[in-house]
Amino acid sequence: MTRSNAPNPSLAKSSLTPSRRQLLVAAGAGVAVSALGAPFVARGAGAKLRIGMPTILSGRVAILGTSSRDAATLAVNQFNASGGFGGREVELVVRDSKGQPDEAARVTRDLVNTEGCEIIIDAEASSGSFAVNEVVGDLGVLCLHTCSETSALTADPKLRKPTAFRSARQGIHDAVAGGKYAAELAKANGLMKWMTCSPDYAYGRDNTAQFVEYLTIFAPDVEVVNEAWPKLFEPDYTAYVTRVLQVQPDAIYSALWGGDLVSFLEQANLYQIFAGGLQWFSGGLADPPIVNALKQLPEGLHSVFRYDPDYPDSAANKAFYKDFDAISETEPTNWSWQTYTAVQFINQALAATAGNTDGMALAQEVAGATVDSPFTESGTITMRAEDHTIIDYPVAWGRSRPEPKGFQDWERGDWEQILTMEKEWKQRQGYL
Amino acid sequence: MDLDALFGCLSVPACAVTQVSTGLIIGMLLFLVASGLSLIFGVLGVINFAHGAFYMLGAYFALAAYQLTGNFLAALGAGALGMALFGAIFERLFVSRIYGRDVLMQLLLCYAFVLILDDMVKIIWGAEYRMMGMPQSFAVPPLFIAGGPVPPYYLFMIGISVVVGGLLWLGIARTRFGKLVRAAAHNPQMVGALGVNTSLLYASVFGVGSLLAGLAGALAAPVRSLTPGMGLSILIESFIVTVIGGMGSIVGAFVASLLIGLTRSFGSLGFPLFVDGAMFVMMALVLILRPSGLFGRQV
């Protein structure tokens, strides 16, 4: 048996078969295109403008992603229905990061480099947002963070990126407003003995520390006598509930949120811990899906504003609620209005740049921009140019009512005071 | 560390009653899950890593039945019996193919089903958390025992768990089925040679183990939020229980569950930042001093 080096006749070289040199050139070009990214291919005139959205669509905090996605979808649909810009429509590309920061970074890079997205809406929780922030800093695309409340993301100049903005509430703003609200109630009602019960991870600890800091600034006589730190996603809170019974505080502050908060309150209701006048202050209770998930909402619990179809009591807010309800299986959340607002900023910037999606060109238009907003009593929200974060958004605190389940008696935060104290805080942190 | 609070509580009956009842509540649910896990391992030699997912499915089955009928007993039945049936079928179709295989194969199979069942729940019930809510008959003020409040639902939960645990022990120690189960755990070839249908026996054991996980899920449904993946944390604690109590020992699972429950309850007062650590220290001590567990068979 002889072995021939001759090629199979059917595969013999012909004028249609590329030479080895051609193959190498083609492969090299392919690699180069991949490295440079597909968006350049997708940027044909009239092609859809793709906005990428890494978010969490699975796991216990999936509602963060689903309610953000639906709000973005609503805003994009409205934009397209109004004609887009120059006939060019916007398309939303949503990807699940599963709540893992490294996955959020990878997905973001893929959205831009492979899927042709020219703008990023980062609807990740804080840990993911920091990862996405680094990626968009490298890629130079416009990015709006819509869920992270961790102040450092935009307040720290070392972390801030020229094309990244935050369209979300911020811990320091809530801490000042919440601290003042709680302090006034503490002084009026003699709530001197406080306890905290927050999830044991970075957000829970930071959020609680900031609230307590400003509570004690506004009411120096208040004393925090006990701290409980249940694990994130703790299934059973009975041991923490009974600890409240033993400590017998006048008031509790909690940064619990989502299903954890629902579980805690349902288990607390079994012991009727609120029947004796215990005051509850929460950073996350007034989200409609949480209110609705609770089978029994005790009266008089305090929460910062998350979203309320009746506050502000305006036609624009009610229209948003109705439109959102038409496309979503969940009710709007805090993340919904923040993401909707982000798309408003993007649309306004695109109109100003006549469709130019260059990151820096869009960033110049977003910085300092003001959009009409259904979510504020003033009717507008502003993106502060100096540190790329929104201000004048709703930081009201309200009280729960059992029937119909919801919140009422919203008291607006004093933005002038918030901004003054925020500046002092930034100086203490070395950010200014 | 606040040992004053801990000893202060122990000296006040109201506080002691509340904390002991808290320990029982945590411990009894854990016992149901861990005893199922232990039973399956003791007889079949399979470490069912999907047991937490069975607990989750039991809770969702109960939720579905409750929403359909508004009857809590129907919900309990759906969670427990639904999972018994599911477990028996699961054993016949999948687990039976890996008997005697490497433990990695068990891990692979079970972990695959954890992912599949989580996604299945997501598709059917959605990714968001769900609440069943307290059945009307239990939505009443807590009872006061020696001045300490104890919710009636928790008394019901503890009662059911103790009764089921007792029945399980009686069933294994005093019935013909129990004898066969113990014999199969000791020498399955001999049991088969004596004409016992071991396939049916194995499916039954897996079904009973799954029933216990499903019942725990159904009992937890009124007070815990239901989410895909909710079984993971209870699975980890169940493994701690089985290590402390002894793999395959129902009595061991009971004692270890109580230990964990009471550690959680009193630890949250006396050493709140070291509660999880204390559980693992207990487990490590048992592994060092008595590797087969407190009630496990000495090898």
Interface residues (C-beta under 8 A of the other chain):
Chain A: L57 S58 G59 R60 A62 I63 T66 E227 A228 W229 K231 F233 E234 P235 D236 T238 A239 Y240 T242 R243 L245 Q246 G258 G259 D260 V262 S263 E266 Q267 N269 L270 Y271 Q272 P289 A293 L294 K295 Q296 E329 T330
Chain B: A5 C9 C15 T18 Q19 T22 I25 I26 L29 K122 G126 A127 E128 Y129 R130 M131 G133 M134 A139 P141 P142 P149 P151 Y153 Y154 A220 P222 V223 R224 S225 T227 P228 G229 M230 S233 I234 R264 S265 G267 S268 L269 P272 L273 V275 D276
